[in-house]
């Protein structure tokens, strides 16, 4: 990181986007401690959050690992992020915190039986915290996927948090992935010789006012990376949209139509659903069916 890099929170505040990266996690997690690292100007005033520290504790409240996540990017890398909704991928949303806490770290882990030695993919991962926690807990392969303009930030944070440790680390990679069956299947071929991922994660990726109808493409991607024995964990936050919909129910209906059986394992405002494939239908037929929703 150089002094020429810019913290995204500065740009967001200039655009009137209110985002707090210094999260009070006590309301959402018992096992994660999250602190924003503040940047100070020449007068000693706090001007932005430049990084996050995410401390992961086990069931005995013992620190397992502290993830140091940079939020700094070069000016050239920042500019395209604000042409759409990609800026949301630079924020640690509470849906991600809740999924990690309930599904990975709680005494009664809901929705997940065996994380160790599993292959994990996180779709629309943003900062990639759930996927990184899965790697810390023993997943054999973790694929963090995002839009192209966020992959370099993911790469930098992966190198900072994993590559300096022992050679026994899991394989964790960042990849560009547009939500379409073709790219998702290509990623399966690259990383797993065509096999489906054991666990599929998605956190706060459904919100029509920001992302439009991309929930349709998200369903396509889930279908393409999952298999008959895969576990799909999706965290969504309900938000009121005046005169419209947040899109969550549309997404859930499309998943059901695609033969995924949902189980609600966390109540609003952050709902977490565990999905299992009902039957192994042809991928193309399932995608065609989901697009009719």
C-alpha positions, 0 to 999 in steps of 0.5 A: 500500500502506498500513500497514493492509495485511497480509502473507499470510505472517503469516496463514499462519504463524498458521494453521500453514501453512508457506510460504517465500516467500524462495525459494532459486532456484538449485536450480530456475532459472539465469535467475531471481533471487528475493528476499523483501522482509522486513517489520521490527517495532518491535524490528527483528525480521523478521515476514513477507515483504511482497513478492518481487523476481524478476530476469529474466536473458537467455542472456548473464546480463544483467538484462532486468527486475526484477519487484516483486511485493507480497504485501500485501492489506487485511484484508477482501480476505484473509479470503475467501482462507482459506475454500478453497485460494485462499491458494496463489495468493499463493505463488511455487511452484517449478513456476512457477519451473521452467516459466519457466526451462526453457521461456522462459529456458534456452539450449535452450528446450523446448516453445516456438518463438516467444513474441514476438507470441503471445497467452498465458493463464495459468490459476490464475496465482497471483502471475502470474510466468510470464505476466509473464515472457512479457510481458517477453519480447515476448508481444503479449497476456497474460491472467493469470486467477485467482479473484475475490479475487486479481484486485485483487492481480494488477492492482496488481502489473501496474500497478507493473511494466508501466504505468510503462514505455514505450508499447511494452509488451505488453497484460497484463491480469488477469481473474477466471476460474472454470474452465468452458468458458462463462467461458473462451470469453467471455474469448476473445471479449473479448480475442481476438475469439473466437480461441484463445490461442497459448500456455496456461500452468498451474503447480501447479494439480493437487493433490487434497488442496488443490484437490479434483477441480478438475483436471476443470474445469482440463481444461475450461478448457484445452480452451476456450481452446486451439485446433488450433495452441495450445501448452499448457505445464503444470507439476505437482509430484508429492507423496506422498499417504498412502492417496490420489493427488495427482491428476496422473495423473488430469489427464494421462489426462483431457488425453489423452482430450481429444485432447491429445498430451503430451510430457514436457520436465522430469523429477520432482519438477517435471514439465513437459508440453507438449501439442498438440491432436491434432485440432480436435474440437467443444469440447462433445464433448471436454469431455463426454468428459473429464468421464467420466474 
